[in-house]
Structure formats: C-alpha cells, structure tokens
C-alpha cells in the first residue's frame, strides 16, 4: 500500500503540473516560466512527500486527516503568497 500511495501522489503532482503546461498551449492568459514550474514542482512534491511520510508515522485516522488539512493549508497559503503576494508589502497611502 505504501508504494501505491507514493505512486498516486507523484501521479497527481505530475497531472497538476500538466494543467498549466497544456493551458499555455491554448491561451495567453497562462504564462508560466521554467522557474514557475520548478517552484511549483518543489512545493507540490514537498507537500506530497510530507503527507506520505506523515501517513506512515501516524496511525490515528483523526490525526492523519487534521495534519493533512493543516499541511494543505500551508501549501495554499504559500501558493497564494507566491502568486499575488497577499502577505507582502503593506499598502502605502498617499
């Protein structure tokens, strides 16, 4: 089961990275650079592997779900920060 879980995680990550790659072929609205793909891959793989290792170590289903949600929330906050800078520079008033 552990091997198949890791295979599923990697497959989902590759699928998620293919979405913007395919979208770039059909529209100019999606413009990712190689750096964007590298950063996204690092974020997704580190999140997926963290969840995989956490699932191996923690046996209680309740804690697995809570920690998975927590890890995914961290991923989404990092992704949002990198995309639009929601925590970045303060609004300067004139």
Long-range contacts (C-beta under 8 A, 24 or more apart in sequence): 2-56, 5-52, 5-55, 6-52, 9-48, 9-49, 9-51, 9-52, 10-45, 10-48, 12-48, 13-41, 13-44, 13-45, 13-48, 16-40, 16-44, 17-41, 17-44, 39-82, 43-75, 43-78, 43-79, 44-75, 47-71, 47-72, 47-74, 47-75
